[in-house]
Amino acid sequence: MNVRLYNTLTGQKEPFEPADPDHARIYVCGPTVYDYAHLGHARCYVVYDVLVRHLRSDGIKVTYVRNITDVDDKILKRAAETGTEPTELATRFAAAYSEDMHRLGNLDPDIEPRVSTHLEDIFALVQRLIDGGHAYLADGDVYFSVESFPEYGKLSHRDLGKMKAGASDRLDGAQTARKRHPADFALWKKSEDDAWGWESPWGRGRPGWHIECSAMSMKHLGDTLDLHGGGLDLVFPHHENEIAQSEAATGKPFSRCWMHNGFVEVDKEKMSKSLGNFFTARDLFDRVEPEAIRYFMMTVHYRAPLNLDWNLDGAGNVTGFPQFEEAERRVAYLYKTKQRLEGLPPKRVVDSDAPTPTEIAGFSEALRESLDDDLNMPIALAKLAEFLKAVNELCDGAMRKKGKAPRSSVEQAKAGFRALEGELGLGAEPADVILLRIRDRRAKVSGLEASNIERRIAERTEARESKDFGEADRIRDELAALGVELLDGPEGTGWTMAD
């Protein structure tokens, strides 16, 4: 394995070296399920999905753990706003999140722990910190003492003396006043007897946000992880606090590598509800193919900001997303190429000593080398573009008059598509299914109904059979003016939306 990754802890790109060279133990912070997954979630989990796929393609066993935070003050607040029982709300949004991840082409984690089913593990870890002098009780709450951990701030490279209280926005004023140091953070927060909570050794309450990930990750992966991942916004305070409480409890490094993906920005501003530029994944699924969203997330290096442009009408309504639309065109091109390759007539594929183009023969290795270099997905997509061009040229040659394609080249091209699916999770659907879906969605966005287009094509066919070629041409031109391109073939007339 030659994978090199940027380690946030050391601030440099390093060889990724699991404790067991044949087994990588990876933990990624999952969502707090009080709303639908947004584009920031989509980017984050596509990044780590590609990482897991790449390591497995390299022959490494991966245990991938991604949690669900189903106990949190944000859930309680949203439940109160909507008149929903908190557990019911969390369960509903957890199911929606899982559905959205599947639509984006992400693999399920091997283990998906939930806070609500790991309370005993949390109790044990909190008590261990109390016993070790790293945590203290304060009026029913339990806080971690940052001053008890001399290395506090080593991940985010912050000075403890300059840190303010409440960086996670999960403490109220009374809780802040109970802390010994402004940067101390809650491990357990008391709740009233009639409020959402659980009985604990310290009274009724709920776990703090940070303690849950330490408890769940160490439960399933051991005291030291090979890699801990998440969004850049989690470096501080969440991951900083995870390090402090975990290493204070075990005396061991919490993770060998820390990996963080950049923000999603809209018109060069960080996406947020307060700015009105916030989009859930579901907001876009009706506008663009989910695989196009996945593709777009790979067009910028995972550590860099990903800027999303939008088009607005005169009233300020969003009318389109040019980058997603371009990504969908590229996805369609990918599937059309795959469809052409799979549809080559057997008589056109022959045994031959002709060399296979480098862009085809070397594609799998080029893909692997790109991802080995700090998961460089933009370079991988550039190699993909060269591969697809070469495959189309292979098909063009095969379909010329008396043309043939070397069997070895065709087989290597098919192997390239398998590598693409295995490494990047692209090209996995049946080509005819996704192309039909893209076509019909584009037609609908243009105000056209597929059934009406099919009706006009049938009328054109009747005109041609009646030798009324003037009427047939008029219908063809009418559809062309609407952006509909007709595809006449031996089995009838199909259609697509012109790019």
DRENTI-577107 format. One record per residue: y negated, x negated, z negated of N, C-alpha, C, O, CB in turn. Coordinates in steps of 0.1 Angstrom, whole numbers, plus 5000, padded with zeros to 4 digits. Glycine has a CB too. Layout:
<rs>
YXZYXZYXZYXZYXZ/...
</rs>
This chain:
<rs>
501249925000500050005000498849915000498649824992500050104988/497849945009496649865011495349945008494349915013496549805024/495550055000494350144998493350074989493650014978494850274991/492050074993490950034985490050144983489650224992490249914992/489550164970488750284967487550234958487650134951489550384959/486450294960485250264952485450324938485750434936483950324958/485450234928485650264914484250284907483550184905486550164906/483950404903482650424897482450344884481350304881482450574893/483550314877483450244864482950104867482150044859484850244857/483450034877483149894880482049884890481449774891484349814884/481749994897480649984907481049904920480149854926479449934901/482349894923482749824935484049884940484749954934482849674932/484249844953485449884960486649794956486449664956485249884975/487749844952488849774946490149814952490249934957488849774931/491149734952492549784955492949894945492749874933493549664955/493549994951494050104942495450064937496350054946494050244949/495550034925496849974920497350064908496950034896496649834915/498150164911498750244900499650154891500150044895499650354905/499750194878500550124869501950104874502549994873500650184855/502550214880503750204887503450204902502950304907504750324883/503750094909503350084923503850194932503350214942503749954928/504950254927505550364936505150504931505650604937507050344935/504250514921503950644916502550654911502150584902504950684904/501750734918500350744914500150874906500550984911499450744927/499550864895499250984886497751014887496950934882499650954871/497451124893496051154896495651294889496351384890495851174911/494451284883493951404877492551434883491751344884493851394861/492351554887491051594893490551714885491251814883491151624908/489251714881488751824874488651944883487951944893487351794868/489252054879489152184886487952264883487152224875490452254884/487952384888486752474886486752544873487752574867486652574897/485552584869485352684858485252814865484352844873484052654849/486252904863486453024871485653144866486153234860487953054872/484353134869483453254866482853304878482053404878482453214856/483153244890482553294903483453234914484453164911481053244905/483053274926483853224938483553074940482553024937483553314950/484553014946484352874950483252854960483152924969485652814956/482352754957481252734966481452604974482552544974479852704957/480552574983480752464992480952334985481652244990479552455002/480352314973480552194966482052184962482652074962479652184954/482652294957484052294954484852254967485752174966484452434949/484452324978485252294990485252154994486352094997484652375002/484052084993484051944996484951864987485751774991482551894996/484751884974485451804964486951814966487651714966485051864950/487451934968488951944968489551914981490751884982489352084964/488751914992489151865005489351705004490251655008488251895016/488351644997488351494995489651454988490351364993487151444988/489951514977491151474969492451524976493451464973491051524955/492351624983493551664991493951565001495051525003493351804998/492851505008493151395018493651275011494551205016491851365025/493051244999493551124991495051144988495851044991492751114978/495451254983496851284980497751274992498851214992497051414972/497351335003498051335015498251195020499351155024497351415026/497151115019497250975025498150895016498950815022495850915024/498150905003499050824995500450864998501350774998498650844980/500750994999502151035002502550985016503750955017502251185001/501650985025502050935038502350785038503050735046500850965048/501750715028502150575026503450555019503850445016500950505019/504050665015505350655008505250654993506250624986506050535013/504050674988503850674974504150814968503650914973502450634970/504950824957505050944950503750974942503150884936506250934940/503251094943501951134937502251254928502851354932500851164947/501851244915501751364907500351394906499551324900502451334892/499951504912498651554913498351674904498951774905498251594928/497451644894497151754884495751794886494851704887497351704870/495451924888494151974890494052104881494752194883493752014905/493152094871493152204861492352324865491652324875492552154848/492552434857491652554858491052564844491752574834492552674862/489752574844489052594832488852754831487952804837487652524831/489652814823489652954821489153004808489153114804490953014824/488652904800487952934787486652854787486652734787488852894775/485552924787484252854788483152954785483253074788484052784802/482052904780480852994778480353054790479753164790479752914771/480452984802479953044814480753164818480253264823480052944826/482053164815482853284817482453394808482353514812484353244815/482253364796481853464786480453524790480353644789481653404772/479553444795478253494799478353584811477853694811477253384802/479153544821479353634833480053764830479753864835480053554844/481053754821481753874816480853974810480954094812482953834807/479953924801478954014795478054074805477654194804478153934784/477653994815476754044825477354154834476654244839476253934834/478654144836479354234845480154344838480754434844480254164854/480154334824480954434816482454414818483254514818480554574820/482954294820484354264822484854184811484154104804484554184836/486154204807486754134797486953984802487353964813488154194793/486553884794486453744799487753694805487753634815486153654788/488953724798490153674804490553734817491053674826491353704794/490153864819490453934831489553874842489953854854490154084830/488253844839487353784849487853654853487853624865485953774843/488253564844488753434847490053444855490153364865489053354834/490953534852492153544860491853584874492453534884493053654854/490953674876490553724890489953614898490353594910489553844889/489053534892488353434900489353314902489153234912487153384893/490253284893491253184895492053214907492453124915492153164882/492453344908493253384920492453364933493053324943493753524918/491253404932490353394944490153244948490253214960488953454942/490053164938489853014941491152964948490952884957489652944927/492252994943493552954949493652994963494052914972494753004941/493253124966493253174979492353094989492653065000492953324980/491153064984490152994992490652854995490452805006488852994984/491252784985491752654987492852654998492952565006492252594974/493752754998494752765008494152785022494552725031495752875005/493052865022492452885035491752765041491652745053491452995034/491352675032490752545036491852445040491552335044489852495025/493052475038494152385041494552285030495252195033493852305053/494152315018494452225007495852255001496252365000493452234996/496552144998497852164992497652204978496652174971498652024993/498652274972498652304958498852174950499652084954499752404954/498152164938498552054930499952064924500452174924497552044918/500551954920501851964914501852034901502752104898502451824912/500752024894500652084881499152144880498252074884500951994869/499052264876497652324875497552384861497652504859497552434886/497252304851497152354837495952434835494852414842497252234828/496052524826494852614822494552584807495452564799495152764824/493252594804492852574790493552674781493952634770491352584789/493652794785494252904776495652874772496152934763494153034783/496352794780497752764777497952624771499152584769498652774790/496852554768496952424762496152414749495652304746496452324772/495952524742495152514730495852434719495152364712494952654725/497152434718497752354708497552204711497452124701499252384707/497552164723497352024727495851984724495651874719497552004742/494952084725493552054722493452044707492751954702492652174727/494052134699494052124685494451984680493851924672494852234678/495651934686496151814681495251694684495151604676497551794688/494651694696493751584700492451584691491951484687493351594714/491951704688490751714680491051664666490251584660490251864679/492151704661492551664647492751504647492451444637493851734642/493351454657493451314658492151234658492051134651494251274671/491151294664489851234664489151244650488451154646488951294675/489351354644488851374630489451274621488751204613489051524625/490751264622491551174613491051024615491150944606493051184615/490750994628490350854631488850824628488450714631490650824645/488150924623486750904620485850914632484650864632486550774614/486350974643485550984655484951124657484151144666486350944667/485251214648484751354649484551404635485051354625485751444657/483651504634483251564621483051714623482651764633481951494616/483251784611483051924611481551954607480951874599484051994600/481052064612479652104609479552254610479352304621478652024618/479652324599479452464599480452534609479952624616478052504601/481652504609482652564618482852504631483752534638482252704619/481852414635481952344648482652204645482652164633480552324655/483152144655483652004654482951924665482951964677485251994655/482351814662481651734671482251594672482751534662480151724667/482151534684482551394686481351304682480151334687483051364700/481551204675480451114671480350994681481250904681480651054657/479351004690479250894700479050754694479450654700478150934710/478450754682478150624676479450554671479450434669477250634664/480550634671481850584667482550514678483550444676482750684661/481950524690482650464702481650374709480750414716483050574712/481650244706480650144710480450134725479350104730481050014705/481450174733481350164748480750294754480850304766482750134754/480250384746479750504752478650474762477750404759479250604740/478750534774477850514784478250414795477550394805476550464779/479550364794479950264803480250314817480150234827481150194798/480550444818480850494832479550524839479350494851481750624831/478650594832477350634838476250524837475250534843476850754832/476650414830475750304828474450344822473350314827475450234842/474550424811473350474804473250414790474250374784473450634803/472050414785471750354772471850474762471150574763470350284772/472750464752472950564742471650604736471350724733473950524732/470750504733469450534726468550624734467650684728468850414723/468750634747467850714756468450854760467850924767467450634768/469650884755470251004759469751124751469451114739471750994757/469651234758469151354751470351444748471451434753468151434760/470051544740471051644735471251754746470351784753470751704722/472451804746472751924755472751904769472351984777471752024752/473251784774473251754788474151844796473951864808473651614790/475151904790476051994797475552134797476152224804477351994791/474352164790473852304789474852404784474752524787473352344803/475652364775476652444769476452464754477352524747478052394772/475352414748475052424734473752504732472852484739475052284727/473752584721472552654718471752564708472252464703472752794712/470552614704469752534695470352514682470152404676468452604694/471052614676471652594663472752494663472852414654472152724658/473452484674474552384675473952244676474452154671475452414687/472852234684472252104686471752054672471851934669471052114696/471152144664470652104651471752054641471451984632469952224645/472952094643474052054634474551914638475351864630475152154635/474151854649474651724653474051604645472851614642474551704668/474851504643474351384637473451294646472551234642475451304631/473951294659473251214669472951314681473851394684474051094673/471851304687471551394699472551394709472751504716470251354705/473351284712474351284722475751324718476651334726474351144728/475851354705477251404700477551534708476651614711477251434685/478751554710479151674718480251754711481051694704479651634732/480351884715481251974708482651954713482951954725480752114710/483551944703484951954706485552094703486452144710485751844698/484952154694485352294690484052374686483252314678486352294679/483852494691482652574688483152704681483952774687481852604701/482552724670482952844662482452974669481452964677482352834648/483153084667482653204672482853314662483553294652483453244685/482053424663482253534653483553594654484253584664481053634655/483953664644485253724643485553824654486653834659485453794630/484553894659484753994670484453934684484454004693483854114667/484153804684483853744697485053684704486153664697482753634696/484953654716486153594724486453454718485553374717485753574739/487653434713487953314707489353304702490153404704487053274696/489753194695491053174690491053114676490053044673491953084700/492053144668492053084655492552934657493352904665493053164646/491852854649492152704649492252654635491952724625491152634657/492552524633492552474619491152464613491052444601493052334620/490152494622488752484617488052624617486852624616487952384625/488852724620488252854620488352914635488752844644486852864615/487853034636487853094649486853034658485753004654487653254648/487153014671486252964681486852934694487852994698485652834675/486152844702486652814715486552654717485652594710485752884726/487352594725487252454727485952414735485452494743488452404735/485452294732484352244740484752214754485952204757483752124733/483852194763484152174777484952044779485952044787482952174786/484551934773485051804776486451784771487251714778484151704771/486751834759488051804753489251854761490351794760488051864739/489051964768490152024775490751934785492051924786489652154782/489951864793490451774804491251654798492251614803489351724813/490751604787491451494780492851544776493851474778490651434769/492851654769494151704764495151744775496251704774493851834755/494651804785495551844796496051734804497251724808494851954805/495151634808495551524816496551434809497551394814494351444820/496251404796497151324788498551394785499551324784496551274775/498451524784499751604782500651584794501851564792499451754781/500151584806500951584818501051444825502051424833500351684828/500151354822500151224829500251104820500250994825498951214838/500151124807500151014798498750964794497751014799500950894804/498750864785497450824779496550754789495350764788497750734768/497050694799496250624810496550684823497750674828496450474809/495550734830495750784843495550674853494950574851494750904846/496150694865495850594876494550624883493850534887496950604887/494150754884492950784890492450924884493251014883493050794906/491150924881490551054877489451074887488550994889489951044862/489351194892488351234902487651354899487951434890489051244916/486551374907485651484905484351464913484151364920485351514891/483451564912482151554918481251454911481451424899481551694919/480251404918479351314913478551364901478151294892478351264923/478451504900477651564889478451554876477951584865477351714892/479751514877480551514865480551374858481151364847482051554868/479951274865479951144859479351144844479951094835479151044867/478251214843477651234830477151384829476551434838476451144828/477551454818478151394806479751414806480351354798477651464794/480251484816481651534814482651414814483451394804482051624825/482651324824483551214824483251114814484151044809483651164838/481951084812481650994801482251034788482750954780480050984800/482151164785482651214772484151214772484751194762482151364770/484751244783486251234784486751094781487651074773486751274798/486050994786486450854783486250824768487250774762485550754791/485150864762484950844748485950904739486550834731483550894744/486251034741487151094732488651054734489451034725487151254733/488951024747490350984750490650844745491650814739490650994765/489750754748489950614744489750594729490450504723489050524751/488950674722488850674708490150714701490550664691487650764703/490750814708492050864702493250774705494050764696492351004708/493250714716494450634720494350484718495350414717494950664734/493050434719492850294719493250234733493350104734493650224708/493450314743493850264756492850304767492150404765495250314760/492750234778491850284789492350424793493550444795491950184801/491350504796491750644799492150654814493150724817490550734797/491450584823491850594837491550454843490550384840491050704845/492450414852492350284859491250284870490650184873493750244865/491050404876490150424886489350554885489950654882490750414900/488050554887487250674886486650694900485950604905486150664875/486850804906486450834919485550964919485951064913487650854929/484450954926483551074926482951094940482551004947482351044917/482951224944482351264957480951304956480551354945483251374964/480151294967478751324967478451474967479451554969478051254978/477251504966476751644966476751704980476751634990475351654959/476751844980476451914992474951954991474552014981477352044994/474251925002472751955002472552055014473252055024471951825004/471552135012471152235023469652195026468852205017471352385018/469452165038468152115043467652005033466452005029467152235043/468551915030468251795022467851825007467251735001467151715028/468151935003468051964988469452004983470252074990467052084986/469751964970470951994964471152144964470252214960471051934950/472352184968472652324968472652384954473252324945474052354975/471952494952471852554939471452704940470652734950470952484929/471852784931471452924932469952944930469353034936472253004921/469352864922467952874919467052854931465952904932467552784908/467552764941466852734953467152834964466452834975467052594957/468052924962468453024972469152964984469253024994467153094977/469752844982470452784993471952764989472652664993469852644996/472452864982473852854976474752934984474453054987473852904961/475852874988476852954997478252934991478652824987476852905011/478953044990480353034986481153004999480753025010480853164979/482452954997483252935008483553065016483553065028484652875004/483653175008483853305014482753355022482853435032484253405003/481453315019480353345027480453305041479953365051479053295021/481253185043481353125056482653155063482653145075481252985054/483653205056484953235063484753335074485553335083485953275052/483853435072483753535083482853475095482853535106483053655077/482153365092481253315103481953205111481653185122480053265096/482853135104483453015111484952995106485253035095482652885108/485752935114487152905110487152815098486452715098487852845122/487952855088488052765076488352625079487852525072489052825066/489152595089489552455093488352385098488252265097490652455103/487352455103486052395108485252345096484652245096485252485117/485352425085484652385072485352255067484652155064484752495062/486652255068487352135063486952015072486751905067488952155064/486952035085486551925094485251875091484951755091486651975109/484251965089482851925087482751835074481951745073481952045086/483551875064483551795051483951655053483651565045484451865041/484651625065485051485067484151405076484351285078486451495074/483051465081482151405090481251305083480651215090481351505097/481051305070480251215063481151145052482051215047479051285056/480851025049481750955039481651025026480551085022481250805037/482751035019482851125007481851094996481551174988484251125002/481450964995480450934985479050964988478150964979480650784982/478750995001477351015005477051165004477951245004477150965020/475751195003475451345003475851405017475751335027473851365001/476251525016476651605028475551705031475451805024478051665027/474751685041473551775043473951885053474451855064472351695048/473752005049474052125058472752185063471852225055474852235050/472552195076471452265082471752415085472952445086470952195095/470752495085470952635088469852685098468752625098470952725075/470052785105469052855113468652985107469453055101469652875128/467353015107466753135101466053215112465453155121465853095089/466053345110465253425119463853445113463553385103465953565121/463053525120461653535115461553595102460553575095460953625125/462553675097462553735084463153645073463153685062463253865084/463553525077464153435067465653455065466153395056463453445055/466253535074467753555072468453445079468053395090468153695078/469553405073470453295079471153355091471853455090471453235069/470953285103471553335115472653245120473453275128470553345126/472753125114473853035119473752895112472752865105473653005134/474852825113475052695107475452595118476652595121476052695095/474552525125474852445137476052345135476852335143473652375141/476052285123477152185121478552245120479452185124476852095108/478552365113479852425112480352475126481452475129479852545102/479352525134479652575147480152465156481052475164478452645154/479552345155479952225162481352185158482252145166478952105161/481552185144482852155139483952245144485052205147482852155124/483652375146484552465151484952445165486052455170484052615149/483952395173484152355187485152245188486052235196482852325195/484952145179485852025178487252065174488252015179485251925169/487352155165488652205160489352275172490552265174488552295148/488552365179489152435191489652335201490752355207488152525197/488852225203489252125213490552055209491452025217488152015215/490652025196491851975190493152055193494152005198491751955175/492952185191494152275193494352305208495552315211493852415186/493352305216493552315230494352195236495252205244492252335238/494052085230494751955234496151965230497051935238494051835229/496352005218497752015212498552115221499752095224497752055198/497852225224498552335232498952285246500052315251497552455233/498052205252498352145265499552055264500452055273497152075271/499551965254500651875253501951945251502951915257500351775241/501952045242503252115239503652205251504852245252503052205227/502652235260503052325271503352255284503552315294501852415274/503452115284503852045296505152095301506152095293503751895293/505352125313506652165319507652055318507251935321506452205334/508852075313509851975311510051885323510251765322511152035307/509951945335510151865347509051765350509151665358510251955359/507851775343506751685344506851565335506151475336505451755342/507751575325507951475315509251395319510351445319508051525301/509051265322510151185327510251055319509351005313509951155342/511450995320511650865315510950765323510950765336513150825314/510250665317509450575324509150455316509150465303508050645329/508950335322508550215315507050195314506550095309509150095322/506250295319504850285318504350275304504850345295504150405326/503350185301502850175287502150295283501450365290501950045286/502250315270501450425264500050385261499950275255502250475251/499050465264497650425261497550385246498150445237496750535264/496750275243496550235230496050345220496450345209495650115229/495150425226494550535217495650635212495450695202493450605225/496750635220497850725215498850645207499250685196498550785227/499250535212500350455205499850405192500650395182500750335214/498550365191498050315178497350415169496750375159497150205181/497350545173496550635165497050655151496150655142496650775172/498350665148498750675135498350565126497950585114500350695134/498450445131498050325124496550315122496050285111498550195131/495850355132494350355131493850455120492950435113493750385145/494550575120494250675110494550615096493650635087495050795113/495650555094496050495081495050395077494650385065497450445082/494650305086493750195083492350255079491750195070493550095094/491950355086490650415082490650475068489650455061490250525092/491650535065491750605051492050495040491650515029492850705051/492750385044492950285034491550225030491450185018493750165041/490550225038489250175035488450275028487550335035488550115048/488650295016487850395007487750525014486750595014486450335005/488950575019489050705025487950735035487250835034488950815013/487850645045486750665054487050765065487550735076486450525061/486850885062487150995071486351005083486851045094487051125063/485050965083484250965096484850875106484950905118482850925093/485350755102486050665111487350725116487650715128486350525105/488050795107489350865111489050965122489850975131489950925099/487951045120487551145130487251075144487451135154486451235125/486550965143486250885155487550845163487550855175485350765152/488450795155489750765161490450885167491150885177490650695151/490351005160490851125165490251165178491051205187490651235155/488951145180488351185192488851095204489151145215486751165191/489150965201489650885211491150925215491550925226489650735207/491850965205493251005206493251135215494051145224493951035193/492451235212492451355219492051335234492651395243491551465213/491051255236490651225250491851165258492151195269489451125250/492551065251493751005258494851105260495451095271494250885250/495051195251496151295253495751385264496651425272496351375240/494551425266494051515277494251445290494651505300492651565275/493951315290494151235302495551225306495951225318493551095301/496451215296497951215298498351345304499151345314498651185285/497851455299498151585304497651605318498251665327497651695295/496351565321495751575334496651505344496951555355494351515334/497151385341497951305350499251375353499851375364498251165345/499851445343501151515344500951635353501951665360501651555331/499851695353499651825360499051805374498851905381498751915352/498751685378498251665392499451685401500651695397497751525393/499151705414500151715424501151605423500751485425499551735438/502351625421503451525419503251435407503851335406503551445432/502451485398502151405386503351415376504051505375500851455379/503351305368504451295357503751235345502751165346505651215362/504451255333504051195321505151125315506251175314503451295311/505050995311506150925305506550995292505751035283505750775302/507851005291508451075279508051005266507651065256509951085280/507950875266507650795254506250825250505850835238507850645256/505350835260503950865257503751005251502951025242503050855269/504451105257504451235251504951245237504351305228505251335260/506051175235506551175221505651105211505551155200507951105221/505050995215504050935206502851015204502251015193503650795212/502451095214501351185212501651295202500851335193500851245225/502851345203503351445193503451385179503051455169504651505197/503851265178503851195165502451175160502251185148504551055166/501551155169500151145164499551275158498851265148499251105176/499951385164499551515158500251535145499651595136499951635168/501451495143502151505130501451415120501251455108503651465131/501051295124500251205115498951275111498551265099500051075121/498251335120497051395118497151505107496351515098496451455131/498151585109498451695099498751635085498251675075499551785103/499651525085500051465073498951405065498851405053501151375075/498051335072496951255066495651335063495151325052496551135075/495251415073493951485072494151635070493151705066493151465083/495351685072495551835070494851905081494452025079494951875057/494751845093494151915105495251945115496251865116493051825111/495152045123496052075133497352135129498352125136496251955141/497452195117498652245112499052385116500252415115498652235097/498152465121498452605125498952605139498752515147497152685123/499652715142500052735156498852745165497952825162500952865158/498752675176497552665184497152795189495952835189497752565195/498052875194497653005200497053105190496153175193498853075207/497553095177496953185167495553145163494653235163497853175154/495253015161493952985157492952995168491753025166493952835151/493352965180492452975192492053115195490953145198493052905204/493053205193492753345195491753395184490853475187494053435194/491953345172491053385161489653335163488653405161491653335147/489553215167488253155170487553235182486353265181488353005174/488353265192487753335204487253465199486053505203488853355214/488053545192487653685188486453675179485553765179488853755182/486353575170485253575161483953545168482953595166485453465150/484053445178482853415186482353535194481153555195483153295195/483353615199482953735206482253825197481253885201484153795213/482753845185482153945176480753895172479853985171483053955163/480553765170479253715166478253745178477053765175479253565163/478753745190477953765202477753915204477153955214478453705214/478254005195478154145197479154205207478954315212476754175201/480254135209481254185219482554215211482854155201481554075229/483154325216484454355211485554315220485454335232484554515208/486654255215487654205223488354315232488654285243488754135215/488454435226489054545233488254585245488854615256489254665224/486954575244486054605256486254505267486154535279484654625252/486354375263486454265273487854285280487954265292486454125266/488854315272490154335278490154455288490854445298491254355267/489454555284489354675294488654635307489154675317488554785287/487554555306486854515318487754415326487754425339485554445315/488554335320489454245327490554325334490854295346490154145317/491054435328492054525334491354595347492054605357492554625324/490154635345489454695357489254595368489354635380488054755352/488954475365488854365375490254345382490254325394488354235369/491254345374492654325380492954435390493454415401493654315369/492554555386492854675395491954655408492454685419492454805388/490754615406489854595418490454485427490454505440488454555414/491054385422491554275430492854325437493054295449491954155422/493654405430494854455436494554555447495354565457495754525425/493354625446492954715457492154645467491554705476492054825450/492054505466491254425475489754455476489154435485491854435489/489354515464487854535463487254415456486954415444487554665454/487154305464486854175458485354175453484954095444487054065467/484554255460483154265455483054315441482254255433482354345465/483754425438483754475425484354375415483854365403484554615424/485454315419486054215410485054105407484954055395487354155417/484354055417483353945414482253995405481753925397482753895427/481854125407480754185399481154185384480354155376480354325404/482354225382482854225368482954085362482554065350484254295367/483453995370483453855365482053805362481953745351484153765376/481153835371479753785368479153855356478353795348478853805380/479453975354478954055343479453995330478653975320479354205344/480753965329481353905317480753755315480553715304482853895318/480653685326480053545325478653555319478353465311480053485339/477853655323476553665317476553685302475553655295475753775324/477653745297477853765283478453655276478653655264478653895281/478753545283479353425277480853425277481453355270478853415263/481453515285482953525286483453455298482953485309483353675286/484253365296484853285307486253335310487153335301484853135304/486553375323487853425326488753305331488253215337487653525338/490053325327491053215330492153285338493053335332491553155317/492053275351493053335360494253235361494053115363492553355374/495453295359496653215360497853295366497653415368497053155346/498953225368500153295374500653415365501253505370501253195376/500353405352500853515343499753615340499953705331501353455330/498653615347497553705345496253635342496153515343497953805334/495253715337493953665334493753665319493753775313492953745341/493453555314493053535300491553525299490853525309493753425293/491053495287489553475286489253395273490053395264488853615285/488153335274487653265262486153275262485553325271488053115263/485553235251484053235250483553095254484052995249483553275235/482653095263482052965268481352895257480752965248481152985280/481452765256480752685246479252685248478552625241481352545245/
</rs>
